[in-house]
Amino acid sequence: MGTTPIDVDPQDLLKRCRVSTPRPTPQWVLQLPENLKRNTVKLLLERHHYKEGKVWGLARGTPEQAAPFEEVGTARFLSAVKRYELETRVPGYSEQAKRDALAWWQSWQDPHTGRFHDPDDRDRLVNEKYVVSIIRSLGCEPLYPHSTTSATGQIDTAVFLQRTRSDPDWQRGGWGVGSHTGFMAVELYNALNNEGRDDLIGDLEQGIGNILSHQNPDGLWGPVTAPLAGRIGGALKVIGRLYGRMGLVVPHTRELADTLAAKQAGGEFYACSVNDCPQRNEAEMIAYCLETSAYRRQDLHEALASVAQDFCAWVNDDGSVSHNRGEQGGMFSAITYALGICGAYLNWQDCPFKNPLEGFARGISHRYRVTLTAEEQVKIVKRF
């Protein structure tokens, strides 16, 4: 188990691994879109938007956080603004204000390195993918070449190899470093497939092997002493890149299925955090297990139905949805993302949320595929 890449059309794959008999979508899920539209707009504008910001459209991710805004909250806020067509309702809006905001976010990028820095705190580690998301939400692209692998704007595998091998965050489950190095691996993989950079094959094989070395035999990432939220987050970030983008079925997938089923039954994912990320990450990992094996399929369907039910705890009495339980906030992307997964794999009829995994590449149609040998060594092979 864990050595064969998936090479099946996503629609056929879904038909093969979802619940065979259609089920009705739970009523509370059917009601969510209208409730969100009615209640979330007010919460976004009143509790997330930073009205005193130096540029238009700044926001915080949660109402309780100390910082008045940051890139993650702003990116999610602007995404919601677009979804609900709120642009002109955000205080201070004008076309000029929007252009000024774009110019300010673009100024975060160093023209020499391509990396992004907070102009008010250059020592803070910026979540760069969200800055790029903001720039694109404002209708443009970064001004300079950007590589996740170096501070030169060009691909360089040295940092990728170092961080995949020994970053201290692996001991905490790898949620952060799994995301960063997973993005690097995807960038290298895309350069290999799209630009003919076969000189990257050796380092890409080594780096992916390093990432897999941090997997625990229970299928999650990091040691069992690490926080569970970090371990499921690390699994999501790694598998989401290696499988979702490259089609690699990782080792210990059966053990991962066992772990997901057991910990969901024991309420451990619900208990490990007040925010919705562990459940969202768990839902995607259950979908991965369903796609890659028939092992314990019924148990995993039951676990996924339990995950869906858990999300009721993040729905407030007024129908709005929060990132943290008990919080009156309007950032809900993790929940609607996860419910789209639940609806697809549980075969809910007329689910109002789209399956977000539908468009994942899974390595299909790429010239090169990432595989594992019988000894579970990473091997990149040319398909055509």
N, C-alpha and C positions, 0 to 999 in steps of 0.2 A: 504494500500500500504506500502511496506517496511518491511514485516514480513516473507516472504516466501523465503527460499533459492532456488537457481537454481540447478536443478539436471538433466540437459540435455547435451548430448554430444555436445562439442563446434561446430562441423561441422553442426549438425542439428540446433543448436541455431542460427548460422550465416544464414543459409538458411531461417529461420523463420523471421529474423529481417532486412535483407538487402533489398535494392531496388529490386523489383521482376523482372524487365526487365533489362537485361544486357546493360551496357553503354560502349562506347569506352573510353579508357583511354586518358586523355588530351595529346596532342602532346608534350607539354613541359615536362610532367612527363615521357613519353616514352624516351625522349632525355637525361634525367638526368643521367642515369648510365654511358653512354659514356662520357658525359661532365665532370662528377665527376672524372672518371678515367683519363681523359686527363689533367684536370686542378688542381684537388685537391692535387695530389701528390706533385707538386711543392710548393703549399702553405703550406702543412704540413711540408715539409723539410726546407723551407726558413723562415716561419713566426711563426711556433709553436715549432719546435724542439729547445731545449736549448743546443747549441753546446758546451758551456763551462761547462756543468754540471759535477759533481764529478763522476757520473756513466753514463753508456750508456742509451739512450732512454728517457731522461727527456723532458718534454714539458709543455707549457702553454695552458690553455684552449682557450684563445682569444689573438690575437696579441697585443692588447692594455693594457692588465693587467700588473700591476706593478711587481708582482712576476715573476721571470724568469721561474719558473715551480711550479707545485703543483700536488697533487695526482689525482685530477679530470682530469686535462688536460693530464697528463701522461697516465692515464688509457685509455682515449679516443684516444690518439695518438697511443698507442700500439695496440689498437683494429683496428684502421685504417691501421696501418703497416701490421698487419696480413691479413686484408681484401684485401689489394692491393699487398701483397707479396713483401713488401719493406724492409724487415729486413736487407739485405746486402747493401742496398742503404743508410741506416741511418749512418751518419759519426761515425767512431769509432767502427763499429761493428766487433766483433769476438766472437767466442763461449766463450772465457774466459771473455770478456767484459760483455756478457749476464749473465754469472754465477756470476760475481761480482755485477752486478745490482740486481740480485735476492737476493744475500746475504745481500746487503744493505737494500733493502725494507723489508726483513724478520727481520732485526735488529730493525725495528720500533716497533716490538711487545715486550711488557714486558713479560718475561717468568713467572712472578708471577701472573699477573692479566689477561693476554691474550689480553689486550687493546693495541691500537697502538698510538704512540706518535712521533711527528716530532723531530728527534734528535737535530736539530738546534734551535728548539723553543718548548720546552715541554709544555708551557702554551697554545699553539695554539690548538684549537679544530680540530682534524683530522677527515676527512670524511672517516671513517674506511672501508666502503664497497668498496671504490675505491682502497684502499691499497690492500685489498684482491683480487680485480680484477686484479691489476698489478701483484701480485705474481702468480696468476693463468695464466695470459698471458705469463709470463716468464717460465711457465711449472712446477710449483710446488704448494704447499699448505702452509698456515701458519704453523709455527713450533709448536705452542702450542694451546691448546683448547681455543676457542674464544666464548664468549657469549656477545650478545648485551645488556644483562640485568644487568651485574654486572662487578666489577673489580676483580673478583676472578677466571674467566674462567668457572664458574659454574652458572647455572640458579639461579637467585634470583629475586623475584618479587617486592621487596621494591622500587627500582628505577622506575620500570615500573608503579607502582601504583601512585607514587608521581608525575611523569612527566605527566602521562595521566590526572591527576586531576588538576594541578595548574601551569604548566610551562608558563612563561610569553609570550612565542611565540604563544600560542593559540590566544592571542588578536591581533596578527599580521596576522592571517589567518592560522597559523599552518603548513606552508610549511616545515619547518625544524623539529619541534617536531612531526608533523604527520608522517613524514618519519621515525624518530627514534623510536617512540613508536609503529608504525605499524610494523616495523621489529621485535621489541620485541614481539609483539603479535603473529607474525608468528612463531617465535622461540618457544614460549610457546605452540602454537597450534601443531607444528610439534612434540614437545616432548610428548604431550598428545597422539597424534595419533600413533607415531612411537615407543615410548619408554614406553607407558603405564603410563605416569605420571598423573594419574587422581587426584593427590593431587593439581594440578595446576588449576583445573576447577574453583574453587571459585574466585581466584585472576584474572584469565583470564576473567571471566564474568564481574567482577568489573571494570577491566581496560578498556575493550571494551566499557562498559557503560560510563565510564569517557570520552573516546574519542568521543563517540556519543553526549555527553552533550555539546560539543563545536560546534556542527553543528547549523547553523542559519536556521530559518524556510524557507529561500529562497533556501535551499539545499546546499549552499556553506559552507565553514568553517570560523569561526571567525565572528566578528561583521561587519556590513556594512561599518563602518568607516575604516576598515583595507584595505590595498592596494589590488586591485582586483587580481593582479598577485599572491599575497600571499594566497588569498582566493581560487582561482582555483587550486593553487599548493597544498594547504592543502587538498582540496577535492580529488585531484588525489592521493596523498600519502595515505590518509586514505582508500578511496574506493578501490584503487588498491590493498591494502593488505586485507581488510576485505571482499571484494567481489571477487577480482581476485584470492586470495589464499584460502579463506574460504567459498565463496559462499553466504555471507550474503548480502541481499538487505537492504540497510540502510533506515532510515526514510527520509521523505521529497523528495523522488525520483521524484514524479510528479512536485513538486516545483522546483527541480533542472532542470528538462527538460524545464520548463517555463523560468527559469533564463538563461540557456544556449542559448535558441532560441532568447530571447529578447536582450541579451547583444551582441550576434554575429550580429544580425540585426542592432544594433546600433553602431557597430564598436568598442565596448568598450574593447574587448580582444586585438584587434590589437593596440589600442591606449595606453594600460596600460604599455607596455614595448617595447623596441627596440629589445629584443631577442625573440627567437622562442618558449620559454618554455610555455607561456600561451596558444598559439595555439595548441601545441602538447598535453598539458594537457587537453584542451577543447575537442580535438578530441577523446581522450580516455573516457572522461566523457560522451560525446554524445553516444559513442558505449555502455557504461554501461546502459544508459537510454533506448537505443534501445533494448538491450538484456533482460531487466527486465520488460518491459511493452510495450503495443501497443499504449500507450498514445502519441499523437501528432507525430506519427511516420513520416508522410510526412514532417512536419515542421522540425523535427530533421534531416532528410535526406537533406533537403535544407540547413540547418545550416551547416552540415558537408561539403556539396559541396562548401559553402562559405568559410569555413576554408581552404579547399584545395586551393582555388583560392588565399587566403591571402598569402600562402607560396611563391607565385611568387615574393613577395617583398624581399625575402631572397636569391633569385637566381640572381647572378651577370651577367653582360653582357657577360662575357666569359664562362658562364655555370657553374662556381663554385658556391658553396652554403656556406653561412655564418651563424654563430650562431646569430650575431647581424646585423640588417639592415645597409647597407652601409659599412660593414667591409669586407675587402679582407682576409678572413680566411677560413680554411679548416675543421673546426669541424661542422659536419652537421647531427649528429646522430638523433637529435630530429625531423628534417624535414623528413628524410627517414622513421623513425619510424611512424610518423603521416600519411605520405602518404600511408604506408602499411595499416593503419586502414581505411583511406578514400577509398582506392581501394577495400577493402573487403566489407565494408558496403554499398558502392555506386554501388557495382557489376561492377566495371571496368573490362573490358576484357583485359587480357594480361598485367595486372599491373606488372611492374618490381620489385616491393617491396612486400615482404611477410607480411602477417598480423601478427604483433608481439603478438597479444592477443590469437592466436590459441592455444598456449601451456599452457595458464593459467589453474590452477587446478580447480578453482571455487568450491573447497570443494568436488568435485565428487569423489566417491570411498573411502573417508576417513571414519574412524570408528566413528568419532565424527563430528557433525555439529554445527555451531553457528547459532542460530535463535533468533527471537524476539517474545515475547509473545504479546497477544492482547493489553497489556498495554505498549508495546515497552520496556520491560525489557529483557536484554540479558540472554539467556538460552542456555547452551551447552547440547546437547542431544546425546546419544549413538545410533548409527544406527544399528550396528551388533556387 
